[in-house]
Amino acid sequence: MNQREHPAACVHTDPGPDWTYLGWQGWGFYCPRHWNPVVLGESRREGSTVLADLDGPRLELTWQTRPRHKRADLARTLQQQTARLTGRIERHELAEYESGDFETSELVYDRDNRAALLTLASPATQRAAVLRLSLKGVDQPVAAARSIVASLDDYPRDQPAPWAVYGLAFWQPPKFELTLKNVLTGSTRLGFASGRKSLSFWRVSLRACGGPQDKPDTYFARAVGRKERRWYGFDTSRRTLGDHQVTVTVGRMPVYRWPGQWPRRHLLALSWSCPQSEQMYEVAATDWHLPSRLVEDAAAGLLCHLPQ
């Protein structure tokens, strides 16, 4: 598939092979590969993302959208957060390339507890955030904290945003909001909606489904259940997309709106199996009209082969 310069494809060179990329709700950054998501916020306006390993929480990013006329008081927020630290405090100024387009405070580092703290605001999205890091056992903790901060991006709602979690990496179309979240190591499914349109991305490990599947479309249709995809008059065909043979499923789903009317939503799904990454993928969308362009662009932007 076309990688379209997805940040997850650059993990080998920036910052290194032992790091990975996490993209969620418009935020994106690099972090050590063994930091796993345990909390993923469901709202773009406010929420938090927490990563942890066997030693406990490692990264916490908490954000909130502020009114346009209200300026974020980063110094006050930093002072409140610093008061919770109990060790010897060091303060580090960030270089211009590290702060990027953000308004940022200084980087506060607790030497005794190996914890780092930063407050920032994004003029592009009107979001203010607090980044907390626990860096015990990490080599060169201050340098690691600087690398995470330097890689941090915030993508506006009206622009495509890269999402990446547990091997599922793709570009979210503008103005779509998260409506479905099922995040597991063996199977990750994310659903989005914008008005009457819906779009979903699905990744399933071949090991999780018992080995290679001859018909990925049949597996995905069976996995969602009859209630969600009560198709009739649907058809399947095969075509080539990138380096893969893709199964195209076209159908219509009855949706009951009010007595006496059964408008039919069109569904289009592309599903395929990737031997190189040992994963199966599906990109599906529904709309009152056949969402061909939406599905084609979404499938083209999905990153099939993540760096190992």
Backbone hydrogen bonds in HBPLUS format (Angstrom, degrees):
<---DONOR---> <-ACCEPTOR-->    atom                        ^
c    i                          cat <-CA-CA->   ^        H-A-AA   ^      H-
h    n   atom  resd res      DA  || num        DHA   H-A  angle D-A-AA Bond
n    s   type  num  typ     dist DA aas  dist angle  dist       angle   num
A0006-HIS N   A0003-GLN O   2.96 MM   3  5.75 135.7  2.16 125.5 134.4     1
A0009-ALA N   A0006-HIS O   2.90 MM   3  5.60 157.1  1.96 123.2 130.0     2
A0010-CYS N   A0007-PRO O   3.06 MM   3  5.42 161.3  2.09 112.1 118.1     3
A0013-THR N   A0010-CYS O   3.22 MM   3  5.76 136.4  2.42 111.9 121.6     4
A0014-ASP N   A0010-CYS O   2.97 MM   4  5.95 153.9  2.04 159.6 168.1     5
A0019-TRP N   A0016-GLY O   3.18 MM   3  5.60 157.1  2.24 118.3 120.2     6
A0033-ARG N   A0018-ASP O   2.88 MM  15  5.68 166.5  1.89 147.5 142.9     7
A0020-THR N   A0031-CYS O   2.77 MM  11  5.62 161.1  1.81 166.9 170.9     8
A0031-CYS N   A0020-THR O   2.95 MM  11  5.62 153.3  2.02 155.2 163.3     9
A0022-LEU N   A0029-PHE O   2.96 MM   7  5.69 170.4  1.97 170.2 171.8    10
A0029-PHE N   A0022-LEU O   3.09 MM   7  5.69 151.6  2.17 148.0 156.4    11
A0023-GLY N   A0164-ALA O   2.98 MM 141  4.54 162.2  2.01 122.8 128.5    12
A0164-ALA N   A0023-GLY O   3.07 MM 141  4.54 164.9  2.09 114.2 114.2    13
A0024-TRP N   A0027-TRP O   2.81 MM   3  5.28 155.9  1.87 147.3 155.7    14
A0027-TRP N   A0024-TRP O   2.88 MM   3  5.28 153.9  1.95 128.1 127.5    15
A0155-TYR N   A0026-GLY O   2.85 MM 129  4.83 162.8  1.88 134.7 140.1    16
A0028-GLY N   A0153-ASP O   3.07 MM 125  5.18 140.0  2.24 143.1 142.3    17
A0153-ASP N   A0028-GLY O   2.85 MM 125  5.18 143.9  1.98 150.1 158.7    18
A0035-TRP N   A0032-PRO O   3.16 MM   3  5.74 165.8  2.18 119.5 122.2    19
A0036-ASN N   A0052-ALA O   2.84 MM  16  5.38 160.2  1.88 155.5 149.9    20
A0052-ALA N   A0036-ASN O   2.86 MM  16  5.38 157.3  1.91 144.7 149.1    21
A0038-VAL N   A0050-VAL O   2.90 MM  12  5.75 171.8  1.90 158.0 160.2    22
A0039-VAL N   A0050-VAL O   3.32 MM  11  4.87 158.0  2.37 137.4 135.1    23
A0050-VAL N   A0039-VAL O   2.91 MM  11  4.87 157.1  1.97 131.7 137.3    24
A0041-GLY N   A0048-SER O   2.88 MM   7  5.03 120.2  2.24 137.5 153.1    25
A0065-THR N   A0045-ARG O   2.78 MM  20  5.21 125.1  2.08 148.4 163.7    26
A0047-GLY N   A0063-TRP O   3.13 MM  16  5.64 158.2  2.18 142.0 142.8    27
A0063-TRP N   A0047-GLY O   2.92 MM  16  5.64 164.0  1.95 155.1 160.3    28
A0049-THR N   A0061-LEU O   2.86 MM  12  5.22 146.7  1.97 140.2 151.3    29
A0061-LEU N   A0049-THR O   2.88 MM  12  5.22 163.2  1.91 152.8 158.3    30
A0051-LEU N   A0059-LEU O   2.83 MM   8  5.04 159.3  1.87 145.3 151.7    31
A0058-ARG N   A0051-LEU O   2.74 MM   7  5.61 176.2  1.74 147.7 148.3    32
A0059-LEU N   A0051-LEU O   3.19 MM   8  5.04 164.3  2.21 131.4 134.3    33
A0053-ASP N   A0056-GLY O   3.10 MM   3  5.48 159.9  2.14 142.3 142.7    34
A0056-GLY N   A0053-ASP O   3.06 MM   3  5.48 167.7  2.08 116.5 120.0    35
A0134-SER N   A0058-ARG O   2.74 MM  76  4.68 156.4  1.80 139.3 142.0    36
A0060-GLU N   A0132-ARG O   2.92 MM  72  5.14 154.1  1.99 150.0 152.7    37
A0132-ARG N   A0060-GLU O   2.90 MM  72  5.14 164.1  1.93 150.3 155.6    38
A0062-THR N   A0130-VAL O   3.05 MM  68  5.33 166.3  2.07 151.3 154.3    39
A0130-VAL N   A0062-THR O   2.84 MM  68  5.33 149.9  1.93 149.9 160.1    40
A0064-GLN N   A0128-ALA O   2.92 MM  64  5.53 144.2  2.05 155.6 166.6    41
A0128-ALA N   A0064-GLN O   2.90 MM  64  5.53 169.4  1.92 157.0 156.0    42
A0066-ARG N   A0126-GLN O   2.87 MM  60  5.77 165.2  1.89 176.2 177.7    43
A0070-LYS N   A0067-PRO O   3.08 MM   3  5.32 157.5  2.13 108.6 115.8    44
A0077-THR N   A0073-ASP O   3.14 MM   4  6.37 166.0  2.16 150.8 155.0    45
A0078-LEU N   A0074-LEU O   2.87 MM   4  5.97 159.3  1.91 149.1 155.1    46
A0079-GLN N   A0075-ALA O   2.96 MM   4  6.15 154.7  2.03 144.5 151.3    47
A0080-GLN N   A0076-ARG O   3.02 MM   4  6.31 156.6  2.07 150.3 155.9    48
A0081-GLN N   A0077-THR O   3.01 MM   4  6.25 158.1  2.05 149.6 155.5    49
A0082-THR N   A0078-LEU O   2.80 MM   4  5.90 155.9  1.85 150.9 158.0    50
A0083-ALA N   A0079-GLN O   3.18 MM   4  6.26 141.3  2.34 139.2 147.3    51
A0084-ARG N   A0081-GLN O   3.18 MM   3  5.68 156.8  2.24 110.0 116.7    52
A0085-LEU N   A0082-THR O   2.99 MM   3  5.41 155.3  2.05 112.9 120.4    53
A0111-ARG N   A0088-ARG O   2.89 MM  23  5.50 154.4  1.95 165.7 163.8    54
A0090-GLU N   A0109-TYR O   2.78 MM  19  5.03 152.1  1.86 148.2 157.3    55
A0109-TYR N   A0090-GLU O   2.81 MM  19  5.03 166.7  1.83 151.3 154.0    56
A0092-HIS N   A0107-LEU O   2.82 MM  15  5.00 160.9  1.86 145.9 152.4    57
A0107-LEU N   A0092-HIS O   2.81 MM  15  5.00 160.0  1.85 162.8 156.4    58
A0098-GLU N   A0095-ALA O   3.09 MM   3  5.22 132.4  2.32  98.9 111.9    59
A0099-SER N   A0095-ALA O   3.14 MM   4  6.50 156.5  2.20 156.9 162.0    60
A0100-GLY N   A0096-GLU O   3.07 MM   4  6.10 144.3  2.20 142.7 152.2    61
A0102-PHE N   A0099-SER O   3.06 MM   3  5.61 156.2  2.12 140.5 141.5    62
A0103-GLU N   A0121-ALA O   2.90 MM  18  5.05 169.8  1.91 154.0 157.2    63
A0121-ALA N   A0103-GLU O   2.78 MM  18  5.05 141.6  1.92 144.1 155.5    64
A0105-SER N   A0119-THR O   2.98 MM  14  5.54 149.8  2.07 164.6 160.7    65
A0108-VAL N   A0117-LEU O   2.97 MM   9  5.08 165.1  1.99 157.4 157.1    66
A0117-LEU N   A0108-VAL O   2.81 MM   9  5.08 142.3  1.95 149.5 157.0    67
A0110-ASP N   A0115-ALA O   2.68 MM   5  5.02 171.5  1.69 162.1 165.3    68
A0114-ARG N   A0110-ASP O   2.73 MM   4  5.31 117.1  2.12 141.7 157.1    69
A0115-ALA N   A0110-ASP O   3.23 MM   5  5.02 145.9  2.35 127.3 136.2    70
A0135-LEU N   A0114-ARG O   2.73 MM  21  5.27 165.6  1.75 172.1 174.9    71
A0116-ALA N   A0133-LEU O   2.89 MM  17  4.95 156.2  1.95 135.0 142.7    72
A0133-LEU N   A0116-ALA O   2.93 MM  17  4.95 161.4  1.96 145.5 144.5    73
A0118-LEU N   A0131-LEU O   2.97 MM  13  5.16 142.0  2.12 148.6 156.0    74
A0131-LEU N   A0118-LEU O   2.79 MM  13  5.16 172.4  1.80 162.3 164.8    75
A0120-LEU N   A0129-ALA O   2.98 MM   9  5.40 161.8  2.01 154.0 155.4    76
A0129-ALA N   A0120-LEU O   2.83 MM   9  5.40 166.8  1.85 155.0 157.2    77
A0122-SER N   A0127-ARG O   2.79 MM   5  5.36 160.9  1.82 159.4 166.1    78
A0126-GLN N   A0122-SER O   2.86 MM   4  5.57 130.5  2.11 153.3 166.6    79
A0138-VAL N   A0135-LEU O   3.18 MM   3  5.34 162.8  2.21 125.8 125.9    80
A0144-ALA N   A0140-GLN O   2.96 MM   4  6.25 154.4  2.03 155.0 163.4    81
A0145-ALA N   A0141-PRO O   2.90 MM   4  6.13 158.2  1.94 149.3 154.8    82
A0146-ARG N   A0142-VAL O   2.95 MM   4  6.20 156.6  2.00 147.1 153.5    83
A0147-SER N   A0143-ALA O   2.98 MM   4  6.23 148.5  2.08 143.1 151.4    84
A0148-ILE N   A0144-ALA O   3.08 MM   4  6.40 156.7  2.14 150.7 156.0    85
A0149-VAL N   A0145-ALA O   3.03 MM   4  6.27 165.4  2.05 152.3 156.2    86
A0150-ALA N   A0146-ARG O   2.86 MM   4  5.98 159.6  1.90 147.9 153.9    87
A0151-SER N   A0147-SER O   3.12 MM   4  6.23 140.0  2.29 139.5 148.6    88
A0152-LEU N   A0149-VAL O   3.19 MM   3  5.25 153.4  2.26 102.9 110.9    89
A0159-GLN N   A0156-PRO O   3.26 MM   3  5.58 158.3  2.31 114.6 115.0    90
A0175-LYS N   A0157-ARG O   2.89 MM  18  5.51 165.7  1.91 158.3 157.2    91
A0161-ALA N   A0172-GLN O   3.14 MM  11  5.13 152.0  2.22 135.6 143.3    92
A0172-GLN N   A0161-ALA O   2.72 MM  11  5.13 175.1  1.72 157.0 155.3    93
A0163-TRP N   A0170-PHE O   2.83 MM   7  5.47 168.6  1.84 162.7 166.7    94
A0170-PHE N   A0163-TRP O   2.95 MM   7  5.47 152.7  2.02 146.4 154.5    95
A0165-VAL N   A0168-LEU O   3.04 MM   3  5.43 149.9  2.14 134.5 142.3    96
A0168-LEU N   A0165-VAL O   3.06 MM   3  5.43 164.5  2.09 118.5 123.4    97
A0303-LEU N   A0169-ALA O   2.78 MM 134  5.34 166.8  1.80 148.0 152.7    98
A0177-GLU N   A0193-ALA O   2.95 MM  16  5.47 167.4  1.97 145.9 147.7    99
A0193-ALA N   A0177-GLU O   2.94 MM  16  5.47 145.0  2.06 142.4 153.1   100
A0179-THR N   A0191-GLY O   2.82 MM  12  5.45 175.2  1.82 140.1 141.4   101
A0180-LEU N   A0191-GLY O   3.19 MM  11  4.42 152.6  2.27 125.0 119.2   102
A0191-GLY N   A0180-LEU O   2.93 MM  11  4.42 163.8  1.95 124.5 126.9   103
A0182-ASN N   A0189-ARG O   2.93 MM   7  5.10 143.9  2.06 161.3 165.2   104
A0189-ARG N   A0182-ASN O   2.82 MM   7  5.10 160.7  1.85 143.3 150.0   105
A0184-LEU N   A0187-SER O   3.04 MM   3  5.18 130.7  2.29 131.0 143.9   106
A0205-SER N   A0186-GLY O   2.81 MM  19  5.20 169.8  1.82 162.2 161.5   107
A0188-THR N   A0203-ARG O   2.86 MM  15  5.24 155.5  1.92 148.4 156.7   108
A0203-ARG N   A0188-THR O   2.81 MM  15  5.24 158.1  1.86 153.9 161.4   109
A0190-LEU N   A0201-PHE O   2.92 MM  11  5.38 158.7  1.96 155.3 162.4   110
A0201-PHE N   A0190-LEU O   2.84 MM  11  5.38 159.3  1.89 158.0 164.6   111
A0192-PHE N   A0199-LEU O   2.63 MM   7  5.12 156.5  1.69 158.7 167.2   112
A0199-LEU N   A0192-PHE O   2.84 MM   7  5.12 159.0  1.89 142.5 144.4   113
A0194-SER N   A0197-LYS O   2.98 MM   3  5.28 157.7  2.03 140.8 145.9   114
A0197-LYS N   A0194-SER O   3.12 MM   3  5.28 158.8  2.16 129.4 126.3   115
A0198-SER N   A0286-THR O   3.15 MM  88  5.30 154.9  2.21 146.0 148.7   116
A0286-THR N   A0198-SER O   3.06 MM  88  5.30 149.0  2.16 132.6 139.7   117
A0200-SER N   A0284-ALA O   2.82 MM  84  5.34 157.8  1.87 160.4 164.2   118
A0284-ALA N   A0200-SER O   3.10 MM  84  5.34 159.5  2.14 143.6 150.1   119
A0202-TRP N   A0282-GLU O   2.92 MM  80  5.06 141.3  2.07 154.0 159.2   120
A0282-GLU N   A0202-TRP O   2.96 MM  80  5.06 144.6  2.09 141.0 144.3   121
A0204-VAL N   A0280-MET O   2.90 MM  76  5.14 155.9  1.96 146.5 152.0   122
A0280-MET N   A0204-VAL O   2.76 MM  76  5.14 154.3  1.82 149.7 158.7   123
A0208-ALA N   A0205-SER O   3.01 MM   3  5.15 122.7  2.35  98.1 112.5   124
A0209-CYS N   A0205-SER O   3.26 MM   4  6.67 137.1  2.46 145.6 156.7   125
A0206-LEU N   A0278-GLU O   3.15 MM  72  5.66 176.1  2.15 135.1 134.6   126
A0211-GLY N   A0206-LEU O   2.66 MM   5  4.88 156.3  1.72 164.6 156.0   127
A0210-GLY N   A0207-ARG O   3.36 MM   3  5.23 165.9  2.38 102.1 104.2   128
A0218-THR N   A0215-LYS O   3.12 MM   3  5.45 124.8  2.44 105.5 118.2   129
A0219-TYR N   A0215-LYS O   3.26 MM   4  6.66 155.9  2.32 150.8 157.6   130
A0220-PHE N   A0216-PRO O   2.99 MM   4  6.28 167.9  2.01 159.1 160.7   131
A0221-ALA N   A0217-ASP O   2.98 MM   4  6.07 161.5  2.01 146.3 152.0   132
A0222-ARG N   A0218-THR O   2.99 MM   4  6.06 154.6  2.05 143.4 150.2   133
A0223-ALA N   A0219-TYR O   2.87 MM   4  6.02 147.1  1.98 145.7 155.8   134
A0224-VAL N   A0220-PHE O   3.13 MM   4  6.33 152.4  2.21 151.9 155.8   135
A0229-ARG N   A0225-GLY O   3.43 MM   4  6.65 160.2  2.47 147.4 152.9   136
A0235-ASP N   A0250-VAL O   2.76 MM  15  5.36 153.2  1.83 153.8 163.2   137
A0250-VAL N   A0235-ASP O   2.88 MM  15  5.36 169.8  1.89 163.8 167.3   138
A0237-SER N   A0248-VAL O   2.96 MM  11  5.21 143.0  2.10 140.1 151.2   139
A0248-VAL N   A0237-SER O   2.78 MM  11  5.21 168.1  1.80 154.2 157.9   140
A0239-ARG N   A0246-VAL O   3.01 MM   7  5.43 150.5  2.10 151.6 160.0   141
A0246-VAL N   A0239-ARG O   2.78 MM   7  5.43 162.1  1.81 165.3 169.4   142
A0241-LEU N   A0244-HIS O   2.99 MM   3  5.57 166.9  2.01 161.9 166.3   143
A0244-HIS N   A0241-LEU O   3.23 MM   3  5.57 166.3  2.25 124.7 127.1   144
A0247-THR N   A0271-SER O   2.87 MM  24  5.30 172.6  1.87 164.4 163.8   145
A0271-SER N   A0247-THR O   3.08 MM  24  5.30 156.4  2.14 143.1 150.5   146
A0249-THR N   A0269-ALA O   2.87 MM  20  5.08 167.1  1.89 154.0 157.8   147
A0269-ALA N   A0249-THR O   2.95 MM  20  5.08 155.9  2.00 146.1 152.8   148
A0251-GLY N   A0267-LEU O   3.01 MM  16  5.16 160.8  2.05 146.3 148.1   149
A0267-LEU N   A0251-GLY O   2.81 MM  16  5.16 167.5  1.83 149.1 147.4   150
A0253-MET N   A0265-ARG O   2.73 MM  12  5.17 161.4  1.76 155.1 159.7   151
A0265-ARG N   A0253-MET O   2.88 MM  12  5.17 153.1  1.95 161.9 154.3   152
A0255-VAL N   A0263-PRO O   3.10 MM   8  5.83 162.2  2.13 163.9 168.2   153
A0261-GLN N   A0258-TRP O   3.08 MM   3  5.87 158.4  2.13 155.0 153.4   154
A0266-HIS N   A0287-ASP O   2.72 MM  21  5.45 151.4  1.80 167.0 168.4   155
A0287-ASP N   A0266-HIS O   3.01 MM  21  5.45 148.8  2.11 145.7 155.3   156
A0268-LEU N   A0285-ALA O   3.00 MM  17  5.58 160.6  2.04 161.6 167.0   157
A0285-ALA N   A0268-LEU O   2.96 MM  17  5.58 152.4  2.04 150.2 158.9   158
A0270-LEU N   A0283-VAL O   2.86 MM  13  5.32 162.1  1.89 152.2 157.0   159
A0283-VAL N   A0270-LEU O   2.89 MM  13  5.32 157.6  1.94 153.1 160.5   160
A0272-TRP N   A0281-TYR O   3.01 MM   9  5.57 154.0  2.08 150.6 156.3   161
A0281-TYR N   A0272-TRP O   2.91 MM   9  5.57 165.0  1.94 162.0 167.1   162
A0274-CYS N   A0279-GLN O   2.77 MM   5  5.39 174.1  1.77 178.3 179.0   163
A0278-GLU N   A0274-CYS O   2.86 MM   4  5.63 121.6  2.21 141.8 158.8   164
A0279-GLN N   A0274-CYS O   3.26 MM   5  5.39 148.6  2.37 141.5 146.7   165
A0292-SER N   A0290-LEU O   2.95 MM   2  5.71 139.3  2.12 102.0  91.9   166
A0295-VAL N   A0291-PRO O   3.19 MM   4  6.32 164.4  2.21 151.3 154.9   167
A0296-GLU N   A0292-SER O   2.96 MM   4  6.10 164.9  1.98 156.4 161.2   168
A0297-ASP N   A0293-ARG O   3.03 MM   4  6.12 169.8  2.04 151.7 154.2   169
A0298-ALA N   A0294-LEU O   3.06 MM   4  6.15 156.0  2.12 141.3 148.6   170
A0299-ALA N   A0295-VAL O   2.88 MM   4  5.98 165.2  1.90 153.9 157.3   171
A0300-ALA N   A0296-GLU O   2.99 MM   4  6.10 154.5  2.05 145.0 152.5   172
A0301-GLY N   A0297-ASP O   3.10 MM   4  6.24 137.2  2.29 139.2 149.3   173
A0302-LEU N   A0299-ALA O   3.28 MM   3  5.26 160.8  2.32 100.8 106.6   174
